[in-house]
Structures are given as structure tokens and as C-alpha cells.
Amino acid sequence: MKSSTIKIGLLLCLTLTTAAWAARPARPNIVVLVADDWGFSDVGAFGGEIATPNLDNLAQRGVRFSNFHVAASCSPTRAMLLTGVDNHRNGHGNLRETMPSAHLGQPGYQATLTANVVTVASLLQARGYRTAITGKWNVGNEPENLPNRRGFDQSFVMGDTGSDNWEPEKRYLPHNAKVNWFENGLPPVLPKQFYTTTFFIDKAIEYISTGRESGQPFFAYVGFQANHVPVQAPQSFIEKYKGRYDAGWTALREARRLKAIELGLVPKNTPMVTMSTTRDWSALSDKEKRYQARLMEVYAAMADALDHEVGRLIAHLKSTGEFDNTVFVFLSDNGPEGSDYKEADLWLRMNYTRDLDRLGGPGAYVVPGPSWSSASASPFKGFKFYASEGGIRSPLIISGAATSSARNQVHAGLTHVTDIVPTLLDLAGVEHPGNRYQGQPIEGLTGRSLLPVLADPSVRVRKSDESIGYELAGNKALFKGDLKLVWNNPPVGDSQWRLYNLSTDPGETKDLQKELPEQFAAMQIEYSAWAKANAVLPMPEGYNPVKQVFINSVMNYWLPTYWPHGVATALGLLGFGIAFKRRAQRRKAA
């Protein structure tokens, strides 16, 4: 009798435990979508006219973050997105291509993920998540830093800043001897031609499907190359925008400002400046207007194509029943490309065409340029590489399983790319190890979990007296409450500190340093303390990030590649000259 009672009790406990486990919410799948060089208002849900219905639907099912900040170039942002650690502490104090040679290899400036950081993929993988990445990696090509050694079960990545979007082995600039592609840590067999955005989603769907029968959740990271130069897109998408941009960049910038206000993303009557790098549309010839409009048509088409492929991924997850239990995170790695690539003009002429009728297609090269970039960044000023809002304020959407209580909401609190890792870990129920991992010291998280915001978008994760420091390539800022202290070098700035109130003036039009002298002085002191604590290096005199790209290309690729051939040729010519001269002397003597 006693034995039977014990058996019944054990059976009851087992039944209750099983029922409780079954009732426990399933851990969500996680999809991170990283656009490349998108401006704040390039997404329809953020005020843009480009057709992005799938991203817009995600926004309607979740929270849009209107005050979210990243770094002003790709690898520093991606390193923070993967680790939750400030870029000066994870090895990406600057983009390798824009890094002065004196900085490379210094602490925080290794231009690759360092051993003292752990990725969110590693932490999720250790807790049973199936992990996969496709697309742009750009945080280290050393064997120990490839995705297969950084927490990803499956990976197909391009390791560099970019490549051609139609021909995978074609370089977009002569930074390196080749484009570095890796599949699970090894060089892959590449097709001669594909379109990157489509290929990355194809591989993502393939990887997500692998192991689905295990019942384990997945973490999928898709690093798009859209809209990094060369801006390229399928012709069917380009034709959709024919004539759409004939009114020019100034009209587009204003239209987007008004739409962003209507959507509640920026305050009413948000002021906006015309940047000194923006050309006068009315002064262009009709031929030049047609050409410039075509550049933006291709740009819009590339963004549209990205959204289309996101739609394919969503459709797949719906067909497998996984969509409702998936959290989506969408962001851009930095603001729009504002360079004109004049320094690379000769190389581009030798390797690409820029004929109007071929723009967007294979073999053609589109650079949107600073004028169109000012429209992409509307209503802000600045663009990629610079610390103005146009360079570092990114659209962020978090949508899906975690946002059932906050649909179609806007959060205006100060948030940062380092907040993504703690948010994803909280969603997955995974604890960050703190300052040690697998017996080794690591950097602790510097971001804040946004989980409270997903439950109530009116909540702010930072107090008004908390600050965020920022620096990249000599452009720097300190955010504190609604205030932003910022320093930009030319052509965006004047190498002087400025102070703005982002809650009323996100376009950074009115400098408040004379009205708020105490805050202005105190924030400079606070920035200096932050820079010292994070080992920020001062930039060399006369430094320019665009010119540095050219210098690094010459020093790191052109000279090592062609110098030996040049020396051999010169020695050969010298030897030939000496032999010819001696032979002539012998003939003369005879």
C-alpha cells in the first residue's frame, strides 16, 4: 500500500512537472537583419517613400526606436552588435580601411574582434540555440575570428567591407587582392554570378531549415550588403522608380521630414539645415538631373529588393509555423554613404562602367553621393563616418514574439547598438557571464536590455544623468539625457565642440553652448574622462577618413602587390641598359 502511494505521488509530480514545462513559453527564435548604409528615413515606417512593406509590417507588429544610435561605419557597429561591448574595447576602435597606420595594432585598434569578448551567438549556442549567419561579417578574417569559431553552427559570409553584388569575386575597391568569402570557416565554391541579397536569404532559409526537427530555437543573423557601394539592383526593381526622383534631393529631404513628423518619429516643426555638401538641384542641366535621378532610382530599387527578400524569409517562417514565435531585429550599421569616391575614379573607370543605361546592372557602379545621402538621412544632417545624427542615428525595429503588448509603438528614449545583446539574451533567458567566460577574463556588457521598453514603450532604460560616449575617426560625441555634445571634422563640421538638445532639435541646427555654459563645460570634461577610460587615440594632424582609405589601399595592397614587379622590371631594364652600353663600347673599341 505504501509502495503504491509513493508511486502515485511520483507519477503525480512527474505529470505536474511535465505540464508546467509544456505550459512554459517556448524560447523565441531570433532573426537579426542588418542593412548596410541605410539612412534613417530610407524605411517607409520611418518616413521614406521607398516601398518597404515587409519591414513596415514588422514595425506595425512591434516597436520603432526613433533615438537609436550606432557607430558611423560598418565594422565598429557590427562588433558592438555581436558583443554588446563598446567598439574601443572589442578591437574595432576604427574601421581598418580608415585607420591611420600608427593606430593599427594598438589596444582597442586591432581591427578584429579581440580574445576578451564573447559574441551573443556563442552564448546562445551554448544554451541550445541553432545559430547561423549569412552575408557581411567584417569583424575579422583570422581563423579564430571567423563565424564558425565565434558561435555560429553554420555560416556563409563575405569577410570584408564589401564586394560587387552581382559578381561575388569582384572587388568594389582595391583594398585587398581578393574578396574574402568563407563557408563554415573555409573558402567556398562560388557561382560566377548571383545577386547578394537573394543569395543571403537563400542561405539563411537553408540554414534555418537544417535541424528544425530538433525542436531547438534558432538565431539567424543576415548581414546585407544593400545599400553599400556599388549600389546595384535587379532591373525590375529599378523600373518601379523611374521618374520618382525628378524633383531632386532637396524636395525629397523635405518630404521625408514632414512624413517623419507625421509618424511621430521627430518633434513637430523639427528644424532642418541644408548641408554645405548638398548641391543646388536647380543649377543642374537637364542631362545631369536625369543622371542624378537615376542614381537614386537604383538606390531605392536596392532597398526595395532587400525588403522583398525579407518578405521571402517571413513567408518561409509562416509556412513552417515558426513566424509567431520569432523575434525580428532590423537596423542599419551606419548612416548613408556621403563620399563621392573621387580618389578611386581612375580605378573605377578601369573596372566598372557608369553609363546611365547600365546603372544598377552587372559591371556598373553607382555612388549615391553626398546630396542624395542628405535626403536619406532626413531630417538629420551628416552621413557615414561623421558623428552628426545623420551618420549615427539608425532606424531600429524590434518586432514579433516579444512585442505582443506593444504593437505599432514608437520609443523616443536614448538607445544604443550595445543594447541589442543584453536584449536578445533576456529574450532567450540566457544570462551573460559577466567578466569571465570559460575561465578567461572578458569585457562586461556596456549596453542595457530593452526588454522593459518592449513591454511598455514609455519606459526609458537610461536615467537623465547617464551618458554614452562615442568616438570614431576623430569625430566624437557625448549623449546625456536630451543633450548631445558633438565634434565633427570637415566637411560636415568645423572641428569645434557644439551642444544640441535632441528632444527639440534632432537636426542639430541650434548650438546651445552659450545658453547652457555649465552643461557645455561639464560634458566636455565627462567626454575626456570617457575617452581616457576607453583608450581612445587622438587622430594625426590633417587626418581625413576618405583620403586615409586611399593611403591604406596604396600601402596595404598596391605597394606589396606591385612593388616587387616594379623593382624586378627596373632591375631588368637597368641590366639591359648596362649590357647594351658595354656591348656598344666593345664595338666602338673594335
HELIX and SHEET records of a PDB file:
HELIX    1   1 LYS A    2  ALA A   23  1                                  22    
HELIX    2   2 PHE A   40  ASP A   42  5                                   3    
HELIX    3   3 GLY A   44  PHE A   46  5                                   3    
HELIX    4   4 PRO A   53  GLN A   60  1                                   8    
HELIX    5   5 CYS A   74  THR A   83  1                                  10    
HELIX    6   6 ASN A   87  ARG A   89  5                                   3    
HELIX    7   7 ARG A   96  THR A   98  5                                   3    
HELIX    8   8 VAL A  120  ALA A  126  1                                   7    
HELIX    9   9 PRO A  143  ASN A  145  5                                   3    
HELIX   10  10 PRO A  147  ARG A  149  5                                   3    
HELIX   11  11 THR A  196  SER A  209  1                                  14    
HELIX   12  12 ARG A  212  SER A  214  5                                   3    
HELIX   13  13 GLN A  235  GLU A  239  1                                   5    
HELIX   14  14 TRP A  249  GLU A  262  1                                  14    
HELIX   15  15 TRP A  281  ALA A  283  5                                   3    
HELIX   16  16 ASP A  286  SER A  319  1                                  34    
HELIX   17  17 PHE A  323  ASN A  325  5                                   3    
HELIX   18  18 LYS A  342  ALA A  344  5                                   3    
HELIX   19  19 ASP A  345  ASN A  351  1                                   7    
HELIX   20  20 LEU A  356  ARG A  358  5                                   3    
HELIX   21  21 GLY A  369  SER A  376  1                                   8    
HELIX   22  22 GLU A  389  ILE A  392  1                                   4    
HELIX   23  23 ALA A  401  THR A  403  5                                   3    
HELIX   24  24 VAL A  417  ASP A  419  5                                   3    
HELIX   25  25 ILE A  420  ALA A  428  1                                   9    
HELIX   26  26 LEU A  451  ALA A  455  1                                   5    
HELIX   27  27 PRO A  517  ALA A  533  1                                  17    
HELIX   28  28 PRO A  545  SER A  553  1                                   9    
HELIX   29  29 VAL A  554  TRP A  558  3                                   5    
HELIX   30  30 LEU A  559  ALA A  589  1                                  31    
SHEET    1   A 9 TRP A 181  GLU A 183  0                                        
SHEET    2   A 9 GLN A 154  MET A 158 -1                                        
SHEET    3   A 9 ARG A 130  LYS A 136  1                                        
SHEET    4   A 9 PHE A 218  GLY A 223  1                                        
SHEET    5   A 9 ASN A  29  ALA A  35  1                                        
SHEET    6   A 9 THR A 326  SER A 332  1                                        
SHEET    7   A 9 LEU A 396  GLY A 400 -1                                        
SHEET    8   A 9 GLY A  62  PHE A  65 -1                                        
SHEET    9   A 9 GLN A 409  HIS A 411  1                                        
SHEET    1   B 2 PHE A  68  HIS A  69  0                                        
SHEET    2   B 2 THR A 415  HIS A 416  1                                        
SHEET    1   C 2 ARG A 436  TYR A 437  0                                        
SHEET    2   C 2 GLN A 440  PRO A 441 -1                                        
SHEET    1   D 4 SER A 467  LEU A 472  0                                        
SHEET    2   D 4 ASN A 475  LYS A 480 -1                                        
SHEET    3   D 4 LEU A 483  TRP A 487 -1                                        
SHEET    4   D 4 TRP A 497  ASN A 501 -1                                        
END                                                                             
